């Protein structure tokens, strides 16, 4: 049976072929090294491979070799390799990482001499500094630059293919090129894609007008960017972020389009999941708000019914006051329920509506004057405390200040600075008793409640006994 002598076979290949161990030392070199570089085997074996490369190329060589991590991974480059007599040959080198059955890794390197192709006066990364060049030198320079451009383009293409899904279509929208990633994601073979239109991937999600606007834009010479939902060959859905760039021919006419797709399916699915959760949360909050609002109204109605049940004026008054406090809480909750941002309450609007609701429950003709320079946005807890305080103040004005009057006037002023809110309540009724004080231990529940709420606001209040009601409250803005 005929068996090939692989060492002899490799020696007959007109390329430099060597094998490196895991320490980048040369463990095999074909005999072409002697013919091309002038080295004997014992001068090469066991030495580090970068010893034979130009000093300016060694860092790049080490970097590229270090990136060979997985078996089958490859690298390539154009570097200068030293001849035994000291001059350098420009070689196109390729390296591939392999692993034998014992798990030992090795790198196979193949180097092709391209010195004659590029011209001996054009070494890698150098150009002649002569001001006057011969026709031959210009030819070599142009050829060198062409080879370098081709190599750099191949590197750029590799980078794009690794990251993006790329297609090129003619001016009619028919696919003329599709990279491997596009075939992989769409699940169509290249033969199935070439000559087909992108309508092959249409998922039916976007309207015809969506694509009409896109085609009109790119055919007019503009770059189009957007997100498209496509369908694979097996019917599954995927999303891509697309940039379509129109390309012009030398005569200026648009003759093809390049489309760069980035897969964003997971991002879109995450956004849809978040949107769904937010919608479910919104529905749940609406249901909770609705139930709380109904329960508050039920308790309010029970308190009003209970107040009508008793004939004792004192008991009747206590139930009315409790219903009034609950009413201020209901007004705040209704404001929260209707607000787009339930964490913010506009005091100007809240106070105006609350006072109107409270005064509507009394038969007396009480005029309400309100002064506020601007909207004051506060947290719900501040609005709640202030609303209950306001309810107590109005109840006291009606019961005491306007006891002997059918008419009256209530004034409220509210202002805000950078750090404080000033709240001033006054009426034009009977003056306060000389013994009136928020700190009075024998005071009724309403006064004790106001005092507690002022403390919660971390505010300071001033009330002047012997004068008409003047409740001057200052508390920090937060």
C-alpha positions in Angstrom: 0.0 0.0 0.0 1.4 3.4 -1.0 2.0 5.7 1.9 3.0 9.3 1.6 6.1 10.7 3.3 4.6 13.8 4.7 8.0 15.4 5.6 9.1 14.9 2.0 5.8 16.3 0.8 6.0 19.4 3.0 9.6 20.0 1.9 8.5 20.2 -1.8 5.9 22.9 -1.0 7.4 26.3 -2.0 6.3 27.9 1.3 7.9 28.2 4.7 6.0 25.7 7.0 6.8 25.3 10.7 5.1 24.0 13.8 5.3 25.9 17.2 4.8 24.4 20.6 2.8 26.1 23.4 5.8 28.3 24.3 6.1 29.6 20.6 9.3 27.6 20.1 9.9 26.0 16.7 9.6 22.2 16.9 9.4 21.5 13.1 10.5 23.4 10.0 10.3 22.1 6.5 13.5 22.0 4.4 12.4 25.0 2.3 13.7 27.1 5.2 17.3 26.3 4.1 16.6 27.1 0.5 14.7 30.3 1.2 16.3 31.6 4.4 19.7 29.7 4.4 19.2 28.1 7.9 20.1 24.5 8.8 17.6 22.6 10.9 19.7 22.7 14.1 19.9 26.6 13.7 16.1 26.8 13.8 14.6 24.1 16.0 14.1 25.0 19.7 14.3 28.7 19.1 11.5 31.2 19.7 9.8 32.1 16.4 9.9 35.8 16.9 13.7 35.8 16.9 13.5 35.4 13.1 11.1 38.3 12.6 12.0 42.0 12.1 12.2 43.8 15.5 9.5 46.3 14.4 7.1 43.4 13.6 7.6 41.3 16.8 5.1 43.1 19.0 2.3 42.7 16.4 3.3 39.1 15.9 3.2 38.3 19.6 -0.2 40.0 20.0 -1.8 38.1 17.1 -0.4 34.7 18.3 -1.7 35.4 21.9 -5.2 35.8 20.4 -5.2 32.1 19.3 -7.1 30.6 22.2 -9.5 28.0 20.7 -8.5 25.1 18.5 -9.2 26.0 14.9 -8.8 29.8 15.4 -6.6 31.5 12.8 -4.6 34.7 12.4 -2.7 36.3 9.5 -0.4 39.2 8.7 2.3 40.5 6.5 5.7 40.5 8.3 9.4 40.5 7.6 11.4 37.3 8.2 15.2 37.4 8.5 17.5 35.6 6.1 20.6 34.1 7.5 22.8 36.7 5.8 20.9 39.5 7.5 18.4 40.9 4.9 14.7 40.4 5.3 12.0 38.8 3.2 8.4 40.1 3.2 6.1 37.2 3.8 2.3 36.7 4.0 1.9 34.5 7.1 -1.0 32.5 8.4 -1.2 30.7 11.7 -3.7 28.1 13.0 -4.1 26.7 16.5 -4.5 22.9 16.6 -4.8 20.3 19.4 -3.8 16.7 19.2 -5.5 13.7 20.8 -3.6 14.2 24.0 -4.9 17.8 24.4 -1.5 19.3 23.5 -1.8 22.6 21.6 0.4 23.6 18.7 0.4 26.3 16.1 1.0 25.6 12.4 2.5 28.5 10.5 2.6 28.9 6.7 4.6 31.8 5.3 4.6 32.8 1.6 7.4 35.0 0.2 5.8 38.1 -1.5 9.0 40.2 -1.7 9.3 40.0 -5.4 5.7 40.9 -5.8 6.0 44.1 -3.7 9.4 45.1 -4.9 12.6 44.8 -2.8 12.6 48.6 -2.2 9.1 48.4 -0.6 9.3 46.7 2.8 6.3 46.5 5.0 5.1 49.8 6.3 7.8 51.8 4.5 7.8 53.9 1.4 10.6 55.4 -0.6 11.5 59.0 0.4 12.8 59.8 -3.0 11.3 62.8 -4.6 11.8 61.4 -8.1 10.8 57.8 -8.7 11.3 55.6 -11.8 8.4 54.0 -13.6 9.4 50.7 -12.2 9.4 52.1 -8.6 6.0 53.7 -9.2 4.7 50.4 -10.4 6.0 48.5 -7.4 4.6 51.2 -5.0 1.1 51.0 -6.6 1.2 47.2 -6.5 2.3 47.4 -2.8 -0.5 49.8 -1.9 -3.0 47.7 -3.7 -2.0 44.6 -1.8 -2.1 46.4 1.5 -5.5 47.8 0.7 -6.8 44.4 -0.2 -5.4 43.0 3.1 -6.8 45.8 5.2 -10.2 45.5 3.5 -10.2 41.7 4.2 -9.5 42.5 7.9 -12.3 45.1 8.0 -14.7 42.7 6.3 -13.8 40.0 8.9 -14.6 42.4 11.7 -17.9 43.5 10.2 -18.9 39.9 9.5 -18.2 38.9 13.1 -20.4 41.7 14.5 -23.1 42.5 12.0 -25.6 40.8 9.7 -24.8 42.3 6.2 -26.7 42.3 2.9 -26.2 44.1 -0.3 -29.1 44.6 -2.8 -29.3 46.0 -6.3 -31.2 49.2 -7.0 -34.4 47.0 -7.4 -34.0 45.6 -3.8 -32.9 42.1 -4.9 -30.2 40.6 -2.7 -26.8 40.3 -4.4 -24.7 39.5 -1.3 -25.5 38.0 2.2 -22.8 37.2 4.7 -22.7 34.0 6.8 -24.3 35.7 9.8 -27.3 36.7 7.7 -27.7 33.1 6.5 -27.4 31.8 10.0 -30.0 34.1 11.6 -32.5 34.0 8.7 -32.1 30.2 8.3 -32.0 30.6 4.5 -29.1 29.4 2.5 -27.1 31.8 0.4 -28.5 30.3 -2.8 -32.0 30.9 -1.5 -31.3 34.5 -0.6 -29.3 35.7 -3.7 -31.8 37.1 -6.2 -34.6 37.2 -3.7 -36.1 40.4 -2.2 -36.1 41.2 1.5 -39.9 40.6 1.4 -38.9 37.0 1.9 -38.3 37.9 5.5 -41.5 40.0 6.0 -43.2 39.1 9.3 -46.3 41.2 8.5 -45.7 43.3 11.6 -44.9 46.6 9.7 -47.4 48.3 7.5 -46.8 48.7 3.7 -46.5 52.5 4.4 -43.5 51.8 6.7 -41.6 50.1 3.8 -42.7 52.7 1.3 -41.3 55.5 3.4 -38.0 53.5 3.9 -37.6 52.8 0.2 -38.4 56.4 -0.8 -35.8 57.7 1.7 -32.9 55.4 0.5 -33.8 55.9 -3.2 -33.5 59.6 -2.6 -30.0 59.1 -1.4 -30.5 59.3 2.4 -29.4 56.8 5.0 -32.2 55.1 6.7 -32.1 53.8 10.3 -34.8 51.9 12.2 -35.9 48.6 13.8 -37.5 45.8 11.8 -39.2 42.6 12.9 -38.3 39.8 10.5 -39.4 36.1 10.1 -36.9 33.3 9.7 -37.4 30.4 7.3 -38.9 28.2 10.1 -41.4 31.0 11.1 -39.7 32.3 14.2 -39.5 36.0 14.8 -36.4 38.1 15.3 -35.7 41.9 15.6 -32.8 43.8 14.0 -31.6 47.4 14.2 -30.9 48.3 10.6 -28.9 51.0 8.9 -29.3 51.1 5.1 -26.7 53.1 3.1 -27.3 53.9 -0.6 -24.1 53.5 -2.8 -23.6 55.5 -6.0 -21.7 54.4 -9.1 -19.0 56.6 -10.7 -21.7 58.4 -12.7 -23.4 59.5 -9.5 -26.5 57.2 -9.8 -27.6 55.0 -6.9 -27.0 51.4 -8.0 -27.1 49.3 -4.8 -27.8 49.4 -1.1 -25.8 48.1 1.9 -27.8 47.0 4.9 -26.1 46.5 8.3 -28.3 44.6 10.7 -27.7 44.2 14.5 -29.7 41.6 16.3 -31.8 43.1 19.1 -34.4 40.4 19.7 -33.5 40.1 23.4 -33.6 43.8 23.9 -37.0 44.1 22.2 -38.4 41.1 24.2 -37.1 42.7 27.4 -38.8 46.0 26.6 -42.0 44.2 25.7 -41.9 42.3 29.0 -41.3 45.5 31.0 -44.2 47.1 29.1 -46.4 44.2 29.9 -45.5 44.2 33.6 -46.1 48.0 33.8 -49.5 47.6 32.2 -50.4 44.8 34.7 -49.1 47.0 37.5 -51.2 49.9 36.2 -54.3 47.7 36.1 -53.6 46.4 39.6 -53.1 49.9 41.0 -56.3 51.1 39.3 -58.2 48.2 41.0 -56.6 49.0 44.4 -57.4 52.7 44.0 -60.9 52.0 43.0 -61.5 49.7 46.0 -59.9 52.2 48.5 -61.9 55.1 47.1 -65.2 53.1 47.4 -64.3 52.0 51.0 -63.5 55.6 52.1 -66.8 56.7 50.6 -68.6 53.9 52.4 -67.1 54.9 55.8 -67.8 58.6 55.1 -71.5 57.7 54.3 -71.8 55.6 57.5 -70.4 58.5 59.6 -72.9 60.9 58.1 -75.8 58.4 58.6 -74.7 57.9 62.2 -74.6 61.6 62.9 -78.2 61.9 61.6 -79.2 59.1 63.9 -78.3 60.8 67.1 -80.2 63.7 68.6 -77.5 64.6 71.1 -75.8 67.7 69.6 -72.4 66.8 71.0 -72.4 63.2 69.6 -73.8 64.5 66.3 -71.0 67.1 66.2 -68.3 64.4 66.8 -69.5 62.3 63.9 -69.7 65.3 61.7 -66.1 66.2 62.5 -64.9 62.7 61.9 -66.7 62.7 58.5 -65.1 66.0 57.7 -61.6 64.6 58.4 -62.3 61.6 56.3 -63.6 64.0 53.5 -60.2 65.8 53.4 -58.5 62.4 53.0 -60.9 61.4 50.3 -60.2 64.7 48.4 -56.5 63.9 48.6 -56.9 60.4 47.5 -59.1 61.4 44.6 -56.4 63.8 43.5 -53.8 61.0 43.7 -56.1 58.7 41.8 -56.5 61.1 38.9 -52.9 62.3 38.9 -50.4 61.1 36.3 -47.7 61.3 39.0 -49.2 60.0 42.2 -46.1 61.0 44.1 -46.7 64.7 43.5 -49.6 67.0 44.7 -50.1 70.6 43.6 -51.1 72.4 46.9 -52.6 75.3 45.0 -55.1 73.1 43.2 -55.7 70.7 46.1 -56.5 73.4 48.7 -58.8 75.3 46.4 -60.9 72.1 45.7 -60.8 70.9 49.3 -62.1 74.2 50.8 -64.9 74.3 48.2 -66.0 70.7 49.2 -65.9 71.6 53.0 -67.8 74.9 52.7 -70.5 73.2 50.5 -71.5 71.1 53.6 -72.4 74.2 55.7 -75.5 76.4 55.3 -73.7 79.6 56.1 -72.6 82.1 53.4 -68.8 81.9 53.8 -66.6 83.6 51.2 -63.3 82.0 50.4 -60.3 84.1 49.3 -57.2 82.2 48.2 -53.7 83.6 47.4 -50.8 81.7 45.9 -48.1 83.0 43.6 -47.3 79.7 41.9 -48.0 76.0 41.9 -46.4 74.3 44.9 -45.7 70.6 44.4 -45.3 68.5 47.5 -45.4 64.8 48.6 -48.8 63.3 49.4 -48.0 63.0 53.2 -47.5 66.8 53.4 -50.8 67.4 51.5 -52.6 65.0 53.7 -51.5 66.6 57.0 -52.2 70.1 55.6 -55.6 69.0 54.4 -56.7 67.7 57.8 -55.4 70.8 59.5 -57.4 72.9 57.1 -60.5 70.9 57.8 -60.1 71.5 61.5 -59.6 75.2 61.0 -62.7 75.6 58.9 -64.8 73.5 61.3 -63.6 75.7 64.2 -64.3 78.9 62.2 -67.9 77.8 61.4 -68.6 76.5 65.0 -67.0 79.4 66.9 -66.0 82.4 64.8 -69.2 82.5 62.8 -71.5 81.1 65.5 -73.5 84.3 65.6 -73.1 85.2 62.0 -74.7 84.0 58.8 -71.9 85.3 56.7 -68.1 85.3 56.9 -64.8 85.3 55.1 -61.9 82.9 55.2 -58.5 83.8 53.7 -55.7 81.4 52.9 -52.3 82.4 51.7 -49.5 80.0 50.8 -46.0 80.7 49.5 -42.8 78.8 49.0 -39.2 79.6 49.2 -36.3 77.3 48.5 -36.5 75.7 51.9 -39.8 76.6 53.5 -43.5 76.7 52.9 -45.6 79.5 54.6 -49.2 78.8 55.2 -51.5 81.5 56.7 -55.1 80.9 57.6 -57.4 83.7 58.9 -61.1 84.5 59.2 -63.0 87.7 60.1 -65.2 86.2 62.8 -65.2 86.4 66.6 -61.7 86.7 68.2 -60.1 83.7 69.9 -60.4 83.3 73.6 -57.4 84.5 75.6 -56.9 81.0 76.9 -56.6 79.5 73.3 -53.5 77.5 72.8 -52.5 74.4 70.7 -50.4 73.2 73.7 -53.4 73.3 76.1 -53.6 69.8 77.7 -57.4 70.3 78.2 -58.0 71.2 74.6 -60.4 69.2 72.5 -59.5 66.4 70.1 -59.4 68.7 67.1 -56.8 71.0 68.6 -54.7 68.1 69.8 -54.9 66.6 66.3 -53.7 69.9 64.7 -50.8 70.1 67.1 -49.8 66.5 66.3 -49.9 67.2 62.5 -47.8 70.3 62.9 -45.2 68.3 64.7 -45.2 65.7 61.9 -44.7 68.5 59.4 -41.7 69.6 61.6 -43.3 73.1 61.5 -43.8 76.0 63.7 -47.2 77.7 64.2 -48.2 80.9 65.8 -51.8 81.6 67.0 -52.7 85.0 68.6 -55.3 84.7 71.4 -57.7 87.7 71.8 -57.7 88.4 68.0 -59.6 87.0 65.0 -58.4 83.6 64.0 -54.9 83.8 62.5 -53.1 80.5 62.1 -49.5 81.2 60.9 -47.7 77.9 60.0 -44.2 77.5 58.6 -42.7 74.1 57.8 -39.7 72.9 55.8 -40.1 72.1 52.1 -38.9 68.7 51.0 
